[in-house]
């Protein structure tokens, strides 16, 4: 995208536009603001496969009746260090934020607490869910399962979702250390982007409908499936995510829900699990400094950058110059807001 072809929007202006789209398509104003900030934040930070690229999927899912944009989550206090939320068939982020005050209260009281969300639709990157905890001085880990699009190692049928794991920790003198990575060899959104652009994928990313290896993203999307990263190692992580996100929370496994009666549905109807820790309870008064130290050692050893570092560079540029959108995408967003 050239500078001449780009429209640059301030973060607040993109949020406002996305809010209008969500409200126009059946989301409550409260939930729309949360989702718009999440989506705009992904676009601002360069997580393009989870930014405005997702808006068409949000809209088609809402219009199909598959997801309840007006859902009011039910927060349940079920133990000294355990919070449970029924998202009521709505989006995950409003459910998480509804539970956040109680979760933080329990973390401060006990040093650690967990959050289990069920009957929820998560359609974004996972790092925005954990990064705010680290900005407040906590360590956070979250896992979420999605729709079945990954075959088990050596298998022929999709069982797992891309099933990402995200982790965030305070880091002295710098932004929090954050990573967000799928247990599949590539994120599903990146496969969709490659298919639209007509680009082949690297070997080892997926199989076609006959279970044969393919580099063609269109064949992966047309009845094929992704592979777990690292063979059996990624497979184990994907299975762990299913257990924590669905079996433990009371949500659906990635292949368990049926959206066949909702044409246009794209948002997975599953569950999510969080562990949040107060690092001060470790008895180490220099935790954030120690994190910074090990991160520095990694860079000194020759690693070019740490996970998340590029996002902060992109965020700073967007805050200065605006978030770049192609004129075509800007017009599409305006049309979704108006029509």
Residue pairs with C-beta under 8 A, 6 or more apart in sequence:
1 324
1 326
3 324
5 326
5 327
6 324
6 325
6 326
6 327
7 324
7 325
7 326
7 327
7 330
8 321
8 322
8 323
8 324
8 325
9 17
9 322
9 323
9 325
9 330
10 322
10 323
11 40
11 41
11 44
11 318
11 319
11 323
14 36
14 40
14 43
14 44
14 52
14 323
14 325
15 33
15 36
15 37
15 40
16 36
17 36
17 333
17 334
17 337
18 32
18 35
18 36
18 39
18 40
18 52
18 55
18 333
19 29
19 32
19 33
19 36
20 337
21 36
21 55
21 58
21 59
21 333
21 336
21 337
22 31
22 32
22 35
22 36
22 58
22 62
22 69
23 29
23 32
24 336
24 337
24 338
25 58
25 59
25 62
25 63
25 69
25 336
26 62
26 63
26 69
26 70
27 35
27 62
27 69
27 70
28 69
28 70
30 94
31 69
31 70
31 71
31 90
31 91
31 94
32 69
34 91
34 93
34 94
34 97
35 58
35 91
35 93
35 94
38 93
38 124
38 128
39 50
39 51
39 52
39 54
39 55
39 58
39 124
40 51
40 323
41 128
42 48
42 50
42 51
42 54
42 124
42 125
42 128
43 51
43 52
43 323
43 325
44 51
44 314
44 315
44 318
44 319
44 323
45 311
45 312
45 314
45 315
45 318
46 310
46 311
46 314
46 315
47 125
47 127
47 311
48 193
49 125
49 187
49 189
49 190
49 192
49 193
50 124
50 125
50 189
52 325
52 329
52 333
53 189
53 192
53 193
54 123
54 124
54 189
55 333
55 336
56 332
56 336
57 123
57 266
57 267
58 123
58 266
58 267
59 336
60 264
60 265
60 266
61 67
61 121
61 123
61 262
61 264
61 265
61 266
61 267
62 69
63 264
64 262
64 263
64 264
64 265
65 262
66 259
66 262
66 264
66 265
66 267
66 269
67 89
67 90
67 91
67 121
67 265
67 267
67 269
68 88
68 89
68 90
69 90
69 91
70 90
71 87
71 88
71 89
71 90
71 91
71 94
71 95
72 88
72 90
73 85
73 86
73 87
73 88
73 90
73 94
73 95
73 98
73 99
74 85
74 86
74 88
75 83
75 84
75 85
75 98
75 99
75 102
76 83
76 84
76 85
76 86
77 83
77 102
78 84
80 106
80 109
80 110
81 106
81 107
81 110
81 112
81 113
81 114
82 106
82 113
82 114
82 116
83 99
83 102
83 103
83 106
83 113
83 114
83 115
83 116
84 115
84 116
84 117
84 118
84 249
84 250
85 95
85 96
85 98
85 99
85 115
85 116
85 117
85 118
85 120
86 95
86 118
86 119
87 94
87 95
87 117
87 118
87 119
87 120
87 121
88 119
89 119
89 121
89 269
90 120
90 121
91 120
91 121
91 122
91 123
91 267
92 117
92 120
92 121
92 122
92 129
92 144
92 272
93 122
93 124
93 129
95 117
95 120
96 115
96 117
96 129
96 272
96 274
99 115
99 117
103 113
103 115
103 274
103 276
104 136
104 138
104 276
106 113
107 113
107 138
107 276
107 277
107 278
108 278
111 277
111 278
111 281
112 275
112 276
112 277
112 278
112 281
113 275
113 276
114 273
114 274
114 275
114 276
115 273
115 274
115 276
116 248
116 249
116 250
116 271
116 272
116 273
116 274
117 249
117 251
117 271
117 272
117 273
117 274
118 249
118 250
118 251
118 271
119 250
119 251
119 252
119 269
119 271
120 251
120 269
120 270
120 271
120 272
121 267
121 268
121 269
121 270
122 144
122 146
122 267
122 268
122 270
122 272
123 266
123 267
123 268
125 180
126 142
126 144
126 164
126 165
126 166
126 180
127 166
127 168
127 178
127 179
127 180
127 308
127 311
129 140
129 142
129 166
129 272
129 274
130 140
130 141
130 142
130 166
130 167
130 168
130 178
130 180
130 274
131 168
131 176
131 178
133 139
133 140
133 168
133 276
134 140
134 168
134 169
134 170
134 171
134 176
134 177
134 178
135 170
135 176
137 170
137 278
137 279
137 280
137 288
138 170
138 276
138 277
138 278
138 279
139 167
139 168
139 169
139 170
139 276
139 277
139 278
139 279
140 166
140 167
140 168
140 274
140 275
140 276
140 277
141 165
141 166
141 167
141 168
141 274
141 275
142 165
142 166
142 272
142 273
142 274
142 275
143 163
143 164
143 165
143 166
143 240
143 241
143 244
143 245
143 272
143 273
144 163
144 164
144 241
144 245
144 270
144 271
144 272
144 273
145 160
145 161
145 163
145 241
145 242
145 245
145 246
145 251
145 253
145 254
145 268
145 270
145 271
146 161
146 162
146 163
146 188
146 254
146 268
146 270
147 161
147 254
147 255
147 257
147 268
147 270
148 158
148 159
148 160
148 161
148 253
148 254
148 255
149 158
149 160
149 161
149 162
149 184
149 188
149 225
149 226
149 254
150 158
150 159
150 160
150 161
150 162
150 163
150 183
150 184
150 225
150 226
150 227
150 228
150 238
150 254
151 157
151 158
151 159
151 160
151 207
151 211
151 225
151 226
151 227
151 228
152 159
152 160
152 228
152 235
152 238
152 239
153 227
153 228
153 231
153 232
153 234
153 235
156 211
157 225
158 225
158 226
158 255
159 254
159 255
160 183
160 184
160 228
160 235
160 238
160 239
160 241
160 242
160 254
161 238
161 241
161 242
161 254
161 268
161 270
162 182
162 183
162 184
162 187
162 188
162 226
163 182
163 183
163 184
163 237
163 238
163 241
163 242
163 245
163 254
164 180
164 181
164 182
164 183
164 187
164 241
165 180
165 181
165 183
165 237
165 241
166 178
166 179
166 180
166 181
167 177
167 178
167 179
168 176
168 177
168 178
169 176
169 177
169 178
169 279
169 291
170 176
170 279
170 287
170 288
170 291
171 177
171 288
171 291
171 292
171 295
172 286
172 288
172 289
172 291
172 292
173 292
174 292
174 295
175 308
175 312
176 308
177 291
177 295
177 306
177 307
177 308
178 307
178 308
178 311
179 307
179 308
180 307
181 307
182 188
182 229
183 228
183 229
183 234
183 235
183 237
183 238
183 241
184 226
184 227
184 228
184 229
184 234
184 238
185 204
185 205
185 206
185 226
185 227
185 228
185 229
185 234
186 201
186 205
186 206
186 226
188 226
191 201
191 205
191 206
191 217
191 220
191 221
191 226
192 217
192 221
194 200
194 201
194 217
195 217
195 218
195 221
199 217
200 215
200 216
200 217
201 215
201 216
201 217
201 220
202 215
203 213
203 215
204 213
204 227
205 215
205 220
205 226
205 227
206 213
206 214
206 217
206 219
206 220
206 224
206 225
206 226
206 227
207 213
207 214
207 220
207 224
207 225
207 227
208 214
208 216
208 219
208 220
208 222
208 223
208 224
209 219
209 222
209 223
209 224
214 220
214 224
220 226
227 234
228 234
228 235
228 237
228 238
242 253
242 254
244 273
245 251
245 270
245 271
245 272
245 273
246 252
246 253
246 254
246 256
246 270
246 271
247 253
248 273
249 271
249 272
249 273
250 271
251 270
251 271
251 272
252 269
252 270
252 271
253 270
254 268
254 270
257 268
257 269
257 270
259 265
259 269
279 287
279 288
280 287
284 290
295 306
298 306
299 305
299 306
318 324
325 333
